[in-house]
Amino acid sequence: MAKKNRVTISDIAKRVNMTNITVSRALSKPEKVKPDTLKKILAVAEELNYVPNAFAQSLKQQTSHIIGIVTASIDNPFYGEMIKAISRKAKENNFSIMLFDTDGQADLEDRAIQTLLSYDVAGIILSPISDDDSYAPGYIKRLNASHVPTVLVDRTFKDSPFSQVVLDNFRSGQILGEYIVRSQSDNIMVLSGPEASNISKERYRGFAEVFRNTSSDTVIQCCFGDYTFEPAYQLTLDHLQSGNKPDAIVGFNQLMTLGALKALNDLGLDDAGILIAGIDKLPYADIFHVNIPTVRHDAKEVGHRAFSLLCDRMISDKKEPECIVVNGLFDDGVHHTITD
């Protein structure tokens, strides 16, 4: 099937028998065109299904109204809610978003950044595929040299030159640990992300510190995987099928907690008395009367803070990088969120 040619200003100009300049002015600055002329041009533009070339317009105006969002996985409910919050703020401020899901692949992340730079976007909000200290993709130098305002969310780079919005992962791990101590569980399975991830390290460090400060003989087995559903499901399945039956299973994000719940369900252990808890609230769990205690992070707040930081950078790129930390709050899954 042949590709349909894009309707241009020249096509409209030929139909209305006017110059390209007049048509362009009518479409970009209608107040400067006579009403009758404007009406005629707009009617033909609608008839031909004319769509403005935003990229060409941004080059002419030396500005862009596009914000790029790059995330490692839109499957993660936390990121989905955060992206929605950013998108709504963008609309309120007359920006459009260009979204890239890199699916955890470095080459797709590099391509996404290169594409956004080629479009000369107004700014970029980026959640990298890894926060491992050794992860230093080549695009960091290109991004920094481009002076395109950039804000990192959740995951960051070591010695990052960019502003960032992050979670207090250590404290979130502590809050989760404090709840497990209160539950008097002695045998705990922890589903963590990658072992080299700083988020994993900080969440586990906070979690484990609580037990070191008690006289408990609690056994903690930390299983490193990924912040996705399938590895957590398989880790839990293997652990339970090997004869180990923990008193509690904790997931370091929603997808891992959901993976554990599915493993228990598949093995018929839903009512086996194993406590399930985690970090980040499970979406819509209350509809199915599934009450899972969690440490909840407000994804909307993260999105709003990231957009606000980006706007600050767009106004003045001479500002020093800033770091905003968003705290987690304990939610018992039944009542309202419980503050410290």
NUVOPA-222031 format. One record per residue (C-alpha): residue in three letters; chain; y, z, x. Coordinates in Angstrom, 2 decimals. Layout:
residues N
[ALA, A, [Y, Z, X]]
...
This chain:
residues 340
[MET, A, [0.00, 0.00, 0.00]]
[ALA, A, [3.35, -1.08, 1.45]]
[LYS, A, [5.85, 1.65, 2.20]]
[LYS, A, [8.86, 1.55, -0.13]]
[ASN, A, [12.14, 1.13, 1.73]]
[ARG, A, [14.59, 4.01, 1.46]]
[VAL, A, [17.65, 3.26, -0.68]]
[THR, A, [20.78, 3.33, 1.48]]
[ILE, A, [24.53, 3.54, 0.91]]
[SER, A, [24.68, -0.21, 1.69]]
[ASP, A, [22.30, -0.93, -1.21]]
[ILE, A, [24.57, 0.93, -3.61]]
[ALA, A, [27.68, -0.73, -2.16]]
[LYS, A, [26.21, -4.20, -2.79]]
[ARG, A, [25.37, -3.35, -6.40]]
[VAL, A, [28.84, -1.98, -7.21]]
[ASN, A, [30.64, -4.58, -5.07]]
[MET, A, [32.48, -1.98, -3.01]]
[THR, A, [32.63, -1.04, 0.65]]
[ASN, A, [30.19, 1.35, 2.32]]
[ILE, A, [33.13, 3.64, 3.07]]
[THR, A, [34.06, 3.95, -0.60]]
[VAL, A, [30.48, 4.70, -1.63]]
[SER, A, [30.06, 7.21, 1.17]]
[ARG, A, [33.28, 8.97, 0.20]]
[ALA, A, [32.19, 9.09, -3.45]]
[LEU, A, [28.90, 10.74, -2.52]]
[SER, A, [30.27, 13.21, 0.01]]
[LYS, A, [33.84, 13.86, -1.21]]
[PRO, A, [33.94, 12.87, -4.90]]
[GLU, A, [37.32, 14.50, -5.45]]
[LYS, A, [38.88, 11.77, -3.28]]
[VAL, A, [37.62, 8.88, -5.46]]
[LYS, A, [39.03, 7.63, -8.75]]
[PRO, A, [37.03, 8.91, -11.76]]
[ASP, A, [36.04, 5.43, -12.98]]
[THR, A, [34.94, 4.37, -9.50]]
[LEU, A, [32.99, 7.60, -9.03]]
[LYS, A, [31.25, 7.23, -12.38]]
[LYS, A, [30.14, 3.69, -11.54]]
[ILE, A, [28.83, 4.64, -8.08]]
[LEU, A, [26.93, 7.71, -9.32]]
[ALA, A, [25.31, 5.71, -12.12]]
[VAL, A, [23.98, 3.10, -9.68]]
[ALA, A, [22.88, 5.79, -7.22]]
[GLU, A, [20.88, 7.45, -9.99]]
[GLU, A, [19.43, 4.13, -11.14]]
[LEU, A, [18.24, 3.32, -7.60]]
[ASN, A, [16.92, 6.89, -7.04]]
[TYR, A, [19.16, 7.36, -4.03]]
[VAL, A, [18.34, 10.40, -1.91]]
[PRO, A, [20.88, 11.42, 0.80]]
[ASN, A, [19.61, 11.45, 4.36]]
[ALA, A, [20.25, 15.07, 5.27]]
[PHE, A, [19.50, 14.48, 8.94]]
[ALA, A, [22.02, 11.63, 9.21]]
[GLN, A, [24.61, 13.68, 7.37]]
[SER, A, [24.17, 16.61, 9.72]]
[LEU, A, [24.69, 14.33, 12.72]]
[LYS, A, [27.92, 12.96, 11.25]]
[GLN, A, [29.20, 16.38, 10.33]]
[GLN, A, [27.89, 17.95, 13.56]]
[THR, A, [26.37, 20.69, 11.45]]
[SER, A, [23.15, 21.36, 9.59]]
[HIS, A, [22.27, 23.30, 6.47]]
[ILE, A, [18.60, 23.62, 7.37]]
[ILE, A, [16.92, 26.80, 8.60]]
[GLY, A, [13.52, 26.48, 10.20]]
[ILE, A, [10.79, 29.05, 9.56]]
[VAL, A, [7.75, 29.04, 11.82]]
[THR, A, [4.87, 31.38, 11.06]]
[ALA, A, [1.33, 31.78, 12.36]]
[SER, A, [-0.25, 32.02, 8.92]]
[ILE, A, [1.12, 31.75, 5.40]]
[ASP, A, [-2.28, 33.08, 4.23]]
[ASN, A, [-1.05, 36.55, 5.14]]
[PRO, A, [0.51, 38.06, 1.97]]
[PHE, A, [3.05, 39.91, 4.11]]
[TYR, A, [4.40, 36.65, 5.55]]
[GLY, A, [4.34, 34.99, 2.13]]
[GLU, A, [6.56, 37.69, 0.66]]
[MET, A, [8.84, 37.63, 3.71]]
[ILE, A, [9.24, 33.84, 3.54]]
[LYS, A, [10.09, 34.03, -0.16]]
[ALA, A, [12.81, 36.60, 0.59]]
[ILE, A, [14.28, 34.39, 3.34]]
[SER, A, [14.14, 31.32, 1.10]]
[ARG, A, [16.06, 33.04, -1.70]]
[LYS, A, [18.73, 34.28, 0.70]]
[ALA, A, [18.99, 30.78, 2.15]]
[LYS, A, [19.55, 29.26, -1.30]]
[GLU, A, [22.24, 31.81, -2.08]]
[ASN, A, [24.06, 30.68, 1.06]]
[ASN, A, [23.58, 26.91, 0.54]]
[PHE, A, [20.85, 26.48, 3.14]]
[SER, A, [17.52, 24.73, 2.78]]
[ILE, A, [14.41, 25.81, 4.66]]
[MET, A, [11.92, 23.78, 6.65]]
[LEU, A, [8.62, 25.69, 6.83]]
[PHE, A, [5.90, 25.29, 9.46]]
[ASP, A, [2.51, 27.03, 9.29]]
[THR, A, [1.05, 26.82, 12.80]]
[ASP, A, [-2.34, 28.18, 11.72]]
[GLY, A, [-2.46, 30.24, 14.91]]
[GLN, A, [-2.48, 27.17, 17.19]]
[ALA, A, [-0.21, 26.99, 20.24]]
[ASP, A, [0.15, 23.19, 20.17]]
[LEU, A, [1.26, 23.22, 16.53]]
[GLU, A, [3.76, 25.97, 17.29]]
[ASP, A, [5.21, 23.96, 20.18]]
[ARG, A, [5.43, 20.86, 17.98]]
[ALA, A, [7.14, 22.82, 15.21]]
[ILE, A, [9.83, 24.11, 17.56]]
[GLN, A, [10.36, 20.65, 19.04]]
[THR, A, [10.71, 19.14, 15.56]]
[LEU, A, [13.27, 21.76, 14.51]]
[LEU, A, [15.29, 21.22, 17.68]]
[SER, A, [15.26, 17.46, 17.11]]
[TYR, A, [16.69, 18.06, 13.64]]
[ASP, A, [19.44, 20.19, 15.15]]
[VAL, A, [18.77, 22.93, 12.58]]
[ALA, A, [21.30, 25.68, 11.94]]
[GLY, A, [18.86, 28.37, 13.01]]
[ILE, A, [15.20, 29.32, 13.43]]
[ILE, A, [13.21, 32.33, 12.23]]
[LEU, A, [9.99, 32.52, 14.22]]
[SER, A, [6.85, 34.62, 14.08]]
[PRO, A, [4.84, 33.50, 17.16]]
[ILE, A, [1.06, 33.11, 17.13]]
[SER, A, [0.70, 35.96, 19.63]]
[ASP, A, [2.51, 39.03, 20.93]]
[ASP, A, [0.25, 39.34, 23.96]]
[ASP, A, [2.38, 40.02, 27.08]]
[SER, A, [0.76, 37.03, 28.78]]
[TYR, A, [1.82, 34.61, 26.02]]
[ALA, A, [4.86, 32.75, 27.32]]
[PRO, A, [4.98, 29.25, 25.75]]
[GLY, A, [7.05, 26.59, 27.47]]
[TYR, A, [9.29, 26.11, 24.47]]
[ILE, A, [11.00, 29.49, 25.06]]
[LYS, A, [13.20, 27.98, 27.79]]
[ARG, A, [13.96, 24.92, 25.65]]
[LEU, A, [14.80, 27.11, 22.68]]
[ASN, A, [17.05, 29.38, 24.71]]
[ALA, A, [18.81, 26.46, 26.40]]
[SER, A, [19.44, 24.75, 23.06]]
[HIS, A, [21.61, 27.67, 21.85]]
[VAL, A, [20.08, 27.26, 18.38]]
[PRO, A, [20.33, 30.76, 16.83]]
[THR, A, [16.84, 32.24, 16.78]]
[VAL, A, [15.37, 35.43, 15.34]]
[LEU, A, [11.82, 36.65, 15.97]]
[VAL, A, [9.98, 38.57, 13.25]]
[ASP, A, [6.97, 40.87, 13.55]]
[ARG, A, [5.62, 39.39, 16.78]]
[THR, A, [7.83, 39.01, 19.83]]
[PHE, A, [7.72, 37.79, 23.41]]
[LYS, A, [7.83, 40.01, 26.47]]
[ASP, A, [11.45, 40.25, 27.71]]
[SER, A, [12.56, 38.15, 24.75]]
[PRO, A, [16.10, 36.69, 24.91]]
[PHE, A, [16.21, 36.51, 21.10]]
[SER, A, [17.17, 38.94, 18.37]]
[GLN, A, [14.21, 40.38, 16.50]]
[VAL, A, [13.06, 42.26, 13.41]]
[VAL, A, [9.93, 44.29, 14.11]]
[LEU, A, [7.85, 47.01, 12.49]]
[ASP, A, [7.46, 50.55, 13.80]]
[ASN, A, [3.79, 49.97, 14.53]]
[PHE, A, [3.25, 53.21, 16.44]]
[ARG, A, [4.59, 55.34, 13.59]]
[SER, A, [2.64, 53.32, 11.02]]
[GLY, A, [-0.55, 54.05, 12.95]]
[GLN, A, [0.39, 57.73, 13.02]]
[ILE, A, [0.98, 57.88, 9.27]]
[LEU, A, [-2.39, 56.24, 8.64]]
[GLY, A, [-4.08, 58.66, 11.06]]
[GLU, A, [-2.46, 61.66, 9.37]]
[TYR, A, [-3.88, 60.56, 6.04]]
[ILE, A, [-7.39, 60.13, 7.48]]
[VAL, A, [-7.19, 63.60, 9.05]]
[ARG, A, [-6.31, 65.04, 5.65]]
[SER, A, [-9.31, 63.25, 4.15]]
[GLN, A, [-11.56, 65.14, 6.64]]
[SER, A, [-13.42, 61.96, 7.63]]
[ASP, A, [-15.49, 62.42, 10.81]]
[ASN, A, [-16.79, 58.90, 11.45]]
[ILE, A, [-14.14, 56.17, 11.30]]
[MET, A, [-14.30, 52.41, 11.74]]
[VAL, A, [-11.00, 50.80, 12.69]]
[LEU, A, [-10.51, 47.06, 12.10]]
[SER, A, [-7.87, 45.95, 14.60]]
[GLY, A, [-6.27, 42.69, 15.63]]
[PRO, A, [-6.68, 41.18, 19.13]]
[GLU, A, [-7.14, 43.79, 21.85]]
[ALA, A, [-4.28, 42.41, 23.97]]
[SER, A, [-1.85, 42.32, 21.02]]
[ASN, A, [1.00, 44.82, 21.35]]
[ILE, A, [0.92, 45.36, 17.59]]
[SER, A, [-2.77, 46.28, 17.83]]
[LYS, A, [-2.14, 48.56, 20.79]]
[GLU, A, [0.75, 50.39, 19.14]]
[ARG, A, [-0.97, 50.86, 15.80]]
[TYR, A, [-4.11, 52.19, 17.46]]
[ARG, A, [-2.13, 54.36, 19.88]]
[GLY, A, [-0.33, 56.03, 16.98]]
[PHE, A, [-3.56, 56.37, 15.00]]
[ALA, A, [-5.59, 57.86, 17.86]]
[GLU, A, [-2.83, 60.25, 18.96]]
[VAL, A, [-3.13, 62.15, 15.68]]
[PHE, A, [-6.77, 62.96, 16.38]]
[ARG, A, [-6.07, 63.95, 19.98]]
[ASN, A, [-3.70, 66.59, 18.65]]
[THR, A, [-6.36, 68.14, 16.42]]
[SER, A, [-9.52, 70.08, 17.24]]
[SER, A, [-11.56, 67.52, 15.31]]
[ASP, A, [-14.75, 65.98, 16.73]]
[THR, A, [-14.03, 62.79, 14.84]]
[VAL, A, [-15.72, 59.65, 16.14]]
[ILE, A, [-13.51, 56.54, 16.07]]
[GLN, A, [-14.96, 53.08, 16.66]]
[CYS, A, [-12.28, 50.44, 17.07]]
[CYS, A, [-13.45, 46.87, 16.41]]
[PHE, A, [-11.10, 44.22, 17.77]]
[GLY, A, [-10.95, 40.90, 15.98]]
[ASP, A, [-8.04, 39.03, 14.46]]
[TYR, A, [-5.46, 39.69, 11.76]]
[THR, A, [-7.38, 37.50, 9.33]]
[PHE, A, [-9.92, 37.97, 6.58]]
[GLU, A, [-13.14, 36.37, 7.87]]
[PRO, A, [-13.49, 38.19, 11.25]]
[ALA, A, [-12.83, 41.55, 9.55]]
[TYR, A, [-15.43, 40.76, 6.90]]
[GLN, A, [-18.03, 39.84, 9.53]]
[LEU, A, [-17.26, 42.86, 11.74]]
[THR, A, [-17.67, 45.21, 8.78]]
[LEU, A, [-20.84, 43.47, 7.62]]
[ASP, A, [-22.42, 43.66, 11.10]]
[HIS, A, [-21.40, 47.29, 11.52]]
[LEU, A, [-22.89, 48.38, 8.19]]
[GLN, A, [-26.05, 46.31, 8.56]]
[SER, A, [-26.71, 47.88, 11.97]]
[GLY, A, [-27.27, 51.21, 10.24]]
[ASN, A, [-23.82, 52.67, 10.90]]
[LYS, A, [-22.23, 54.16, 7.83]]
[PRO, A, [-18.73, 55.43, 8.53]]
[ASP, A, [-16.94, 57.95, 6.36]]
[ALA, A, [-13.83, 55.76, 6.42]]
[ILE, A, [-12.85, 52.18, 7.24]]
[VAL, A, [-9.22, 51.37, 8.02]]
[GLY, A, [-7.74, 47.89, 8.34]]
[PHE, A, [-4.66, 47.24, 10.42]]
[ASN, A, [-3.36, 44.69, 7.89]]
[GLN, A, [-4.06, 43.56, 4.31]]
[LEU, A, [-6.42, 40.72, 5.18]]
[MET, A, [-8.61, 42.99, 7.31]]
[THR, A, [-8.71, 45.63, 4.59]]
[LEU, A, [-9.70, 42.96, 2.07]]
[GLY, A, [-12.41, 41.73, 4.47]]
[ALA, A, [-13.86, 45.25, 4.60]]
[LEU, A, [-13.79, 45.53, 0.80]]
[LYS, A, [-15.71, 42.27, 0.42]]
[ALA, A, [-18.34, 43.37, 2.95]]
[LEU, A, [-18.88, 46.62, 1.04]]
[ASN, A, [-19.11, 44.69, -2.21]]
[ASP, A, [-21.63, 42.17, -0.83]]
[LEU, A, [-23.84, 45.01, 0.42]]
[GLY, A, [-23.57, 46.92, -2.83]]
[LEU, A, [-21.78, 49.81, -1.16]]
[ASP, A, [-18.70, 49.89, -3.38]]
[ASP, A, [-19.64, 53.36, -4.61]]
[ALA, A, [-21.11, 54.67, -1.36]]
[GLY, A, [-18.28, 57.14, -0.84]]
[ILE, A, [-16.72, 55.27, 2.09]]
[LEU, A, [-12.95, 55.75, 2.17]]
[ILE, A, [-10.91, 52.54, 2.56]]
[ALA, A, [-7.31, 52.68, 3.79]]
[GLY, A, [-5.02, 50.38, 5.73]]
[ILE, A, [-1.65, 49.13, 6.79]]
[ASP, A, [0.32, 47.00, 4.31]]
[LYS, A, [-0.16, 47.20, 0.57]]
[LEU, A, [-2.81, 45.01, -1.04]]
[PRO, A, [-1.16, 42.55, -3.43]]
[TYR, A, [-2.01, 42.98, -7.12]]
[ALA, A, [-4.72, 45.59, -6.34]]
[ASP, A, [-3.44, 47.85, -9.12]]
[ILE, A, [-4.17, 45.14, -11.72]]
[PHE, A, [-7.87, 45.54, -10.94]]
[HIS, A, [-7.62, 49.33, -10.71]]
[VAL, A, [-8.34, 49.24, -6.99]]
[ASN, A, [-6.44, 52.14, -5.47]]
[ILE, A, [-6.26, 51.78, -1.70]]
[PRO, A, [-4.05, 54.18, 0.31]]
[THR, A, [-1.83, 52.19, 2.66]]
[VAL, A, [1.16, 52.38, 4.95]]
[ARG, A, [3.46, 49.87, 3.28]]
[HIS, A, [6.05, 47.73, 5.04]]
[ASP, A, [8.71, 46.11, 2.90]]
[ALA, A, [8.32, 42.39, 3.62]]
[LYS, A, [11.42, 41.59, 1.57]]
[GLU, A, [13.48, 43.90, 3.75]]
[VAL, A, [12.10, 42.20, 6.87]]
[GLY, A, [13.07, 38.80, 5.44]]
[HIS, A, [16.55, 39.94, 4.44]]
[ARG, A, [17.18, 41.58, 7.80]]
[ALA, A, [15.98, 38.47, 9.65]]
[PHE, A, [18.25, 36.20, 7.62]]
[SER, A, [21.22, 38.54, 8.13]]
[LEU, A, [20.62, 38.63, 11.89]]
[LEU, A, [20.35, 34.84, 11.96]]
[CYS, A, [23.66, 34.48, 10.11]]
[ASP, A, [25.30, 36.78, 12.65]]
[ARG, A, [24.00, 34.59, 15.47]]
[MET, A, [25.20, 31.43, 13.71]]
[ILE, A, [28.70, 32.89, 13.43]]
[SER, A, [28.80, 33.98, 17.09]]
[ASP, A, [26.16, 32.92, 19.60]]
[LYS, A, [27.77, 35.16, 22.24]]
[LYS, A, [26.40, 38.33, 20.69]]
[GLU, A, [23.82, 40.27, 22.65]]
[PRO, A, [20.26, 40.16, 21.23]]
[GLU, A, [19.65, 42.86, 18.63]]
[CYS, A, [16.44, 44.60, 17.57]]
[ILE, A, [16.00, 45.95, 14.04]]
[VAL, A, [13.01, 48.21, 13.37]]
[VAL, A, [11.59, 48.48, 9.86]]
[ASN, A, [9.63, 51.65, 9.10]]
[GLY, A, [6.45, 51.95, 7.07]]
[LEU, A, [5.99, 54.37, 4.17]]
[PHE, A, [2.77, 55.93, 2.94]]
[ASP, A, [1.56, 54.76, -0.47]]
[ASP, A, [-1.42, 56.61, -1.92]]
[GLY, A, [-2.31, 53.63, -4.09]]
[VAL, A, [-1.86, 55.61, -7.29]]
[HIS, A, [1.56, 57.25, -7.30]]
[HIS, A, [4.89, 56.18, -5.91]]
[THR, A, [5.46, 55.64, -2.22]]
[ILE, A, [5.55, 58.92, -0.34]]
[THR, A, [8.24, 59.40, 2.29]]
[ASP, A, [7.95, 61.61, 5.36]]
